[in-house]
């Protein structure tokens, strides 16, 4: 099972590298009140990193405190 994850990750990384390499034109991006000119590849890479960090943080449950049944019963 571990080899499947490794191969899937390598294929996804290779595809992402190809997509980023093919998109080198400069684009303007508006973020709130600021307009930023950057290569589309940089925009894709930043978006990918934000998605990875968000996915990992949601998977690990960061920022979410679990309340156990013992904690609620011991409020006497």
C-alpha positions in Angstrom: 0.0 0.0 0.0 2.9 2.4 0.7 4.3 2.0 -2.8 1.0 3.1 -4.3 1.1 6.3 -2.2 4.7 6.9 -3.3 3.9 6.4 -7.0 0.8 8.5 -6.8 2.7 11.3 -5.1 5.5 11.2 -7.7 3.0 11.3 -10.6 1.1 14.2 -9.0 4.4 16.1 -8.5 5.5 15.4 -12.1 2.2 16.6 -13.5 2.2 19.7 -11.3 5.8 20.5 -12.4 4.8 20.2 -16.1 1.7 22.4 -15.6 3.8 25.1 -13.8 6.6 25.0 -16.4 4.0 25.5 -19.2 2.5 28.6 -17.6 5.2 31.2 -17.5 3.3 34.2 -18.8 3.0 37.2 -16.4 -0.5 37.8 -15.0 -2.0 40.4 -12.8 -3.7 39.1 -9.6 -5.9 41.3 -7.4 -5.6 40.5 -3.7 -8.0 42.7 -1.7 -6.9 46.2 -2.7 -3.5 45.3 -4.2 -2.7 44.2 -7.7 0.3 41.9 -8.0 2.0 41.0 -11.3 3.7 37.6 -11.2 4.3 34.7 -13.5 1.3 32.3 -13.7 3.6 29.5 -12.6 4.3 31.3 -9.3 0.6 31.9 -8.8 0.0 28.2 -9.3 2.8 27.2 -7.0 1.5 29.5 -4.2 -2.0 28.2 -4.7 -0.7 24.6 -4.5 1.2 25.3 -1.3 -1.8 26.9 0.3 -4.0 23.9 -0.6 -1.4 21.5 0.8 -1.1 23.3 4.1 -4.9 23.6 4.3 -5.4 19.9 3.6 -2.7 18.9 6.1 -4.1 21.1 8.8 -7.6 19.9 8.3 -6.5 16.3 8.3 -4.5 16.7 11.5 -7.3 18.6 13.1 -5.3 21.7 14.0 -7.3 24.3 15.7 -10.0 21.9 16.7 -10.2 20.8 20.4 -11.8 17.5 21.0 -13.9 17.4 24.1 -14.1 14.0 25.7 -17.1 12.5 27.5 -15.1 12.4 30.8 -14.4 16.2 30.7 -18.2 17.0 30.4 -19.1 14.6 33.2 -16.6 16.0 35.7 -18.0 19.5 35.9 -19.5 18.8 39.4 
